[in-house]
């Protein structure tokens, strides 16, 4: 037993010694590791027999090369910063919207010569230029056109007609220099000329095949424009009563210019005369005769000469149209009839003249009776004095004010007969037929040398 205990004690002492030795070794190793981290680089000592090689010759040149490189990089960075500043200032100058074209700063003389055509200078639109985008507002917003006093014209022919009539151009956008040379440059010296990419013009244009020229003009004053072919005009006026279709209105204006009308008067219910669709359909008629838009009926009377006879166009779309045609052709009956019997007149007044009055339901209907106007075929003599022709819109027809004005001036309702079972003519087509018939009658009267027939006179002298 004693021997066994002695062996156990020896074994325990040996394991304890081994453990302590391992622990000391670990401690020493960790201390050496930490100490190694804190040491400084060792300096190399050469024996006395060996000579110190001394400092190398290459580090100094390397340091100088690095310094020179740093200086060069700094100089290049400064140059790049200056170039960026020049670009920013040039772009800022492009964004400024001024009345005349000016030279851009920091631009070589060669580029100035390129941006000049026949003593007329132009700009080059910078990326992100928003001036061309304003054309959309001018083209689509009637409120913008009326408040800002600007109109949009597209195409060489329309722009040239406006310049010949004396309209004031503000800005002209063109895609190539050749397109700019097609315009009268002497009349564009006060305008801002901007060269843009054709792709941008194609984006904002309403045409299928844009011509590459778009211009913004000041809204013209009809009394200040110089209209051509005034010597060939006749005392005939066209009154468009609540015409809302742009194509029809543009065609009417074109026919009025071709027939030599004195002027065109548009009521408040008509579409804007400077709508892009109206401009395209009119083919330059806006600059060949005076057009007065957005007029009340009182103002329309002031624009007409005195004395004048107001004629209204009758579509004749009633159930007894065939019988009426036969009677008119046979001259059987020319008795006055009410305008409302034929369904071509609207009994509603315009909103500006609406009045509310109290009346007795038992009273007679004399106050509600429509004006009585005689009917006459379109080829009969009806233009024997200064005449105004009223064409109503296709939606509501003629207004009550137009018929009252015709009754007041001794006018008639003109009827264009068509074959049975055919709807009435288009308003623009009817206007063209009546305008050229009126021109023929007025020219015949002028060439014969006879005087105008007044309202009181029943026949010519």
C-alpha positions in Angstrom: 0.0 0.0 0.0 2.8 2.3 0.9 4.6 1.5 -2.3 1.4 2.2 -4.3 0.9 5.6 -2.7 4.6 6.5 -3.4 4.2 5.7 -7.1 1.0 7.9 -7.3 2.7 10.8 -5.7 5.6 10.6 -8.1 3.3 10.5 -11.0 1.4 13.5 -9.8 4.6 15.4 -9.3 5.8 14.6 -12.8 2.5 15.7 -14.4 2.6 19.0 -12.4 6.2 19.6 -13.4 5.2 19.0 -17.1 2.2 21.3 -16.8 4.3 24.1 -15.2 7.0 23.7 -17.8 4.4 24.0 -20.6 2.8 27.0 -18.9 6.1 28.7 -18.6 6.9 28.0 -22.1 3.6 29.5 -23.2 4.1 32.6 -21.1 7.7 33.0 -22.4 6.5 32.6 -25.9 3.7 35.1 -25.5 6.1 37.6 -23.9 8.5 37.2 -26.7 5.8 37.7 -29.3 4.6 40.9 -27.6 8.2 42.1 -27.3 8.8 41.4 -30.9 5.9 43.7 -31.9 7.4 46.5 -29.9 10.8 46.3 -31.4 12.2 48.8 -33.8 13.9 47.9 -37.1 17.4 46.5 -36.6 20.3 48.5 -37.8 22.8 46.6 -39.9 26.4 46.8 -38.7 29.1 45.9 -41.1 32.4 44.3 -40.0 35.6 46.4 -40.0 36.9 44.5 -43.0 33.9 45.4 -45.2 33.3 49.0 -46.4 30.0 50.7 -46.0 28.5 50.9 -49.5 27.0 54.3 -48.7 23.8 55.7 -49.9 22.5 54.7 -53.3 22.5 57.2 -56.1 19.0 56.4 -57.4 16.7 57.4 -54.5 17.3 61.1 -54.9 16.4 61.2 -58.6 13.4 59.1 -57.9 12.2 61.7 -55.3 12.7 64.4 -57.8 10.8 62.5 -60.5 7.9 62.0 -58.1 7.9 65.8 -57.2 7.8 66.7 -60.9 5.0 64.3 -61.6 3.0 65.8 -58.7 3.5 69.3 -60.1 2.5 68.2 -63.6 -0.7 66.5 -62.2 -1.7 69.7 -60.3 -1.2 71.8 -63.5 -3.3 69.4 -65.5 -6.1 69.5 -62.9 -6.1 73.3 -63.0 -6.4 73.2 -66.8 -9.3 70.8 -66.6 -11.1 72.9 -64.0 -10.7 76.0 -66.2 -12.1 74.1 -69.2 -15.1 73.0 -67.2 -15.7 76.6 -66.1 -15.6 77.8 -69.7 -18.1 75.2 -70.7 -20.4 76.1 -67.8 -20.3 79.9 -68.7 -21.0 79.1 -72.4 -24.0 76.9 -71.5 -25.3 79.7 -69.2 -25.1 82.2 -72.0 -27.1 79.8 -74.3 -29.9 79.6 -71.7 -30.3 83.4 -71.5 -33.3 84.4 -73.6 -32.5 87.8 -75.1 -33.8 89.8 -78.0 -30.6 89.8 -80.1 -27.8 87.3 -80.7 -24.5 88.0 -79.1 -21.0 86.5 -79.1 -20.2 83.8 -76.6 -17.3 84.3 -74.3 -14.1 82.3 -74.5 -14.8 81.3 -78.1 -12.2 81.4 -80.8 -12.7 83.7 -83.8 -13.2 80.7 -86.2 -16.4 79.6 -84.5 -17.8 83.1 -84.7 -17.4 83.1 -88.5 -19.2 79.8 -88.7 -22.2 81.2 -86.7 -22.9 84.0 -89.2 -24.8 84.0 -92.4 -25.0 87.2 -94.5 -24.3 89.5 -91.6 -26.9 87.7 -89.5 -25.6 85.8 -86.5 -27.2 82.8 -84.9 -26.8 80.7 -81.8 -26.2 77.0 -81.4 -28.6 75.4 -78.9 -26.7 73.8 -75.9 -27.7 70.4 -74.6 -30.8 70.7 -72.4 -31.9 74.0 -73.9 -35.6 74.5 -73.0 -36.5 77.2 -75.4 -37.7 74.8 -78.0 -39.9 73.0 -75.5 -41.9 76.2 -75.1 -43.2 75.8 -78.6 -45.5 73.1 -77.2 -47.1 75.6 -74.9 -47.6 78.1 -77.7 -49.0 75.5 -80.0 -51.4 73.7 -77.7 -52.5 76.4 -75.2 -55.0 79.0 -76.4 -54.7 80.8 -73.0 -50.9 81.0 -73.4 -51.2 82.5 -76.9 -53.7 85.1 -75.8 -52.0 86.1 -72.5 -48.4 86.0 -73.9 -49.3 87.5 -77.2 -47.4 84.9 -79.2 -48.2 82.6 -82.1 -46.4 79.6 -83.6 -45.7 79.4 -87.4 -44.0 76.4 -89.0 -42.8 76.0 -92.5 -41.0 78.3 -94.9 -44.0 79.5 -96.8 -46.0 80.5 -93.8 -43.1 82.3 -92.2 -42.3 84.2 -95.4 -45.9 85.3 -95.7 -45.9 86.6 -92.1 -42.6 88.5 -92.7 -43.9 90.0 -96.0 -47.1 91.2 -94.2 -45.0 92.9 -91.5 -45.3 90.5 -88.6 -42.8 90.8 -85.8 -40.6 87.7 -85.4 -39.2 86.9 -82.0 -37.4 83.5 -82.3 -36.6 81.3 -85.2 -35.4 77.7 -84.8 -33.8 76.0 -87.8 -32.0 72.7 -88.4 -29.5 73.7 -91.1 -28.0 76.8 -92.5 -29.6 76.1 -95.9 -33.1 76.3 -94.3 -32.2 79.6 -92.8 -31.1 81.0 -96.1 -34.5 80.3 -97.6 -36.0 83.0 -95.4 -35.6 86.8 -96.0 -32.6 87.4 -93.7 -32.9 91.2 -93.8 -36.2 90.9 -91.9 -34.7 88.6 -89.2 -32.0 90.9 -87.8 -34.0 91.7 -84.6 -35.0 88.1 -84.0 -33.1 85.4 -82.0 -31.9 82.7 -84.4 -31.2 79.3 -82.8 -29.7 76.3 -84.6 -31.0 73.0 -83.2 -30.9 69.4 -84.2 -33.5 68.2 -86.7 -34.4 65.4 -84.3 -35.6 68.0 -81.7 -37.7 69.8 -84.3 -39.2 66.5 -85.3 -40.2 65.7 -81.7 -42.0 69.0 -81.1 -43.5 69.4 -84.6 -47.1 68.5 -85.4 -46.3 67.7 -89.0 -45.6 64.3 -90.4 -42.8 65.6 -92.5 -41.3 68.7 -90.8 -39.5 71.3 -92.9 -36.9 72.1 -90.2 -38.0 75.7 -89.6 -40.2 76.9 -86.7 -40.7 80.5 -85.6 -42.5 82.3 -82.8 -44.1 85.7 -83.7 -45.8 88.4 -81.8 -49.6 88.1 -82.2 -50.3 90.3 -85.2 -52.7 93.3 -85.1 -54.8 93.1 -88.2 -54.9 96.9 -88.4 -51.1 97.1 -88.6 -50.3 94.5 -91.2 -49.6 95.2 -94.8 -51.9 93.0 -96.9 -51.2 92.2 -100.5 -53.7 92.2 -103.3 -56.0 94.8 -101.7 -56.7 96.2 -105.1 -58.6 93.0 -106.1 -60.8 93.0 -103.0 -64.6 93.5 -103.2 -66.9 94.9 -100.5 -67.7 91.5 -99.1 -67.2 90.4 -95.5 -67.4 86.9 -94.0 -68.8 86.4 -90.6 -68.1 83.0 -89.0 -70.8 82.3 -86.4 -69.7 79.7 -83.8 -67.5 77.7 -86.1 -65.6 75.2 -83.9 -63.9 72.9 -86.3 -60.3 74.0 -87.1 -60.3 72.5 -90.5 -63.5 74.2 -91.6 -62.5 77.5 -90.2 -59.1 77.4 -92.0 -60.8 76.4 -95.3 -63.3 79.3 -94.9 -60.4 81.7 -94.4 -58.6 80.4 -97.5 -61.8 80.8 -99.6 -62.3 84.3 -98.2 -58.8 85.3 -99.2 -59.2 83.7 -102.7 -62.6 85.5 -103.2 -61.1 88.9 -102.3 -63.1 89.5 -99.2 -62.7 92.8 -97.4 -62.3 91.2 -94.0 -63.3 88.2 -91.8 -65.1 88.5 -88.5 -65.2 85.7 -85.9 -67.6 85.5 -83.0 -66.7 84.5 -79.5 -67.8 80.9 -80.0 -65.3 80.2 -82.9 -62.1 78.2 -82.6 -58.9 80.3 -82.2 -57.8 81.6 -85.6 -54.1 81.0 -84.6 -54.6 77.3 -83.8 -52.0 75.2 -85.7 -54.6 73.2 -87.6 -56.4 76.4 -88.7 -53.0 77.9 -89.8 -52.3 74.8 -91.9 -55.8 74.7 -93.5 -55.7 78.5 -94.3 -52.5 78.3 -96.2 -51.4 81.8 -95.4 -54.8 83.5 -95.5 -54.1 85.1 -92.1 -51.6 87.4 -93.8 -53.7 88.2 -96.9 -56.8 89.8 -95.3 -57.8 91.3 -91.9 -59.1 88.7 -89.4 -60.8 90.0 -86.3 -61.4 87.2 -83.7 -63.4 86.9 -80.5 -66.0 89.6 -81.3 -69.4 90.2 -79.8 -72.3 91.0 -82.1 -72.2 94.7 -81.1 -68.5 94.8 -82.1 -69.3 93.0 -85.4 -71.7 95.7 -86.4 -69.0 98.3 -85.8 -66.6 96.4 -88.1 -69.1 96.4 -91.0 -69.4 99.3 -93.5 -72.6 101.4 -93.6 -74.8 100.8 -95.3 -74.4 97.0 -95.4 -76.7 94.0 -96.1 -76.2 90.9 -94.0 -77.0 87.6 -95.7 -77.3 84.3 -93.8 -76.7 80.8 -95.3 -79.6 78.4 -95.0 -78.9 74.7 -95.1 -82.5 74.0 -96.0 -82.5 70.8 -94.0 -86.3 70.6 -93.3 -88.8 67.9 -94.0 -90.3 70.0 -96.9 -87.0 70.7 -98.5 -87.9 69.2 -101.9 -91.2 71.1 -102.0 -89.4 74.3 -101.1 -86.9 73.8 -103.8 -89.6 73.4 -106.4 -91.4 76.5 -105.2 -88.2 78.6 -105.3 -87.2 77.4 -108.7 -90.6 78.0 -110.2 -90.8 81.4 -108.4 -94.3 80.5 -107.2 -94.1 81.9 -103.7 -91.7 84.4 -102.1 -93.7 85.0 -99.0 -91.7 85.7 -95.9 -91.4 82.8 -93.6 -90.0 82.3 -90.1 -86.4 81.2 -89.9 -87.2 78.5 -87.4 -89.5 76.7 -89.9 -86.5 75.2 -91.6 -84.5 74.0 -88.6 -81.3 75.9 -89.5 -81.3 78.5 -86.7 -80.6 78.1 -83.0 -83.1 79.9 -80.7 -80.5 80.2 -78.0 -78.7 83.4 -77.5 -75.0 83.6 -76.7 -74.1 83.3 -73.1 -72.8 86.9 -72.9 -76.3 88.3 -73.9 -78.5 86.1 -71.7 -81.1 88.0 -69.8 -83.7 86.7 -67.4 -87.1 88.3 -67.4 -90.4 87.5 -65.7 -93.4 86.9 -68.0 -97.0 85.8 -67.7 -97.7 82.3 -69.0 -101.2 83.5 -70.2 -99.7 86.2 -72.4 -99.4 85.8 -76.1 -96.2 84.5 -77.8 -95.4 87.7 -79.7 -92.3 88.3 -77.7 -90.9 84.8 -78.5 -91.4 85.0 -82.3 -88.4 84.5 -84.4 -87.2 87.1 -87.0 -88.8 86.8 -90.4 -86.3 86.6 -93.3 -87.0 86.0 -96.9 -85.5 82.9 -98.7 -83.6 83.2 -102.0 -81.7 80.9 -104.2 -77.9 81.4 -104.1 -77.6 82.2 -107.8 -80.1 85.0 -107.7 -79.1 88.7 -107.2 -78.4 89.2 -103.5 -75.0 91.0 -103.5 -76.0 94.5 -104.9 -74.3 96.6 -102.2 -71.6 96.1 -99.5 -72.5 92.6 -98.2 -71.7 90.5 -95.2 -72.2 86.7 -95.4 -72.9 84.8 -92.2 -71.9 81.1 -92.0 -73.0 79.1 -89.0 -71.3 76.2 -87.3 -72.3 72.6 -88.1 -73.1 71.8 -84.5 -75.7 74.5 -83.5 -76.2 76.4 -86.8 -76.8 80.1 -86.9 -77.4 82.1 -83.7 -80.4 84.2 -83.1 -78.3 87.4 -83.2 -77.2 86.6 -86.8 -80.8 86.3 -88.0 -81.8 89.5 -86.2 -79.0 91.3 -87.8 -80.1 90.0 -91.2 -83.6 91.2 -90.6 -82.4 94.6 -89.4 -80.3 95.2 -92.6 -82.8 93.8 -95.0 -80.9 90.6 -95.9 -82.1 87.2 -97.0 -81.4 83.6 -96.2 -79.5 82.0 -99.1 -80.4 78.5 -100.1 -78.2 76.0 -102.1 -80.5 73.3 -103.5 -79.2 69.7 -103.5 -80.7 66.5 -104.8 -83.1 64.7 -102.5 -82.0 62.3 -99.8 -78.6 64.1 -99.5 -77.5 65.8 -96.3 -76.6 69.5 -96.2 -73.3 70.7 -97.5 -70.3 71.2 -95.4 -70.1 74.7 -93.9 -66.8 75.4 -95.6 -68.1 74.1 -98.9 -71.2 76.3 -98.6 -69.1 79.3 -97.8 -66.9 78.8 -100.8 -69.9 78.6 -103.2 -71.6 81.7 -101.7 -68.5 83.8 -101.5 -67.5 83.3 -105.1 -71.1 83.9 -106.2 -71.2 87.1 -104.2 -67.8 88.2 -105.8 -69.2 87.5 -109.3 -72.3 89.6 -108.6 -70.3 92.5 -107.1 -67.7 92.5 -109.9 -70.5 92.6 -112.4 -72.1 95.5 -110.6 -68.8 97.4 -110.4 -67.9 96.9 -114.1 -71.3 98.1 -115.2 -70.7 101.4 -113.3 -74.0 101.4 -111.4 -74.3 102.7 -107.9 -74.9 100.6 -104.8 -78.5 99.7 -104.0 -79.5 101.1 -100.6 -81.9 99.5 -98.2 -84.7 101.9 -99.0 -84.4 101.4 -102.8 -86.0 98.4 -104.3 -84.2 98.4 -107.6 -81.0 99.7 -109.1 -81.2 103.1 -110.9 
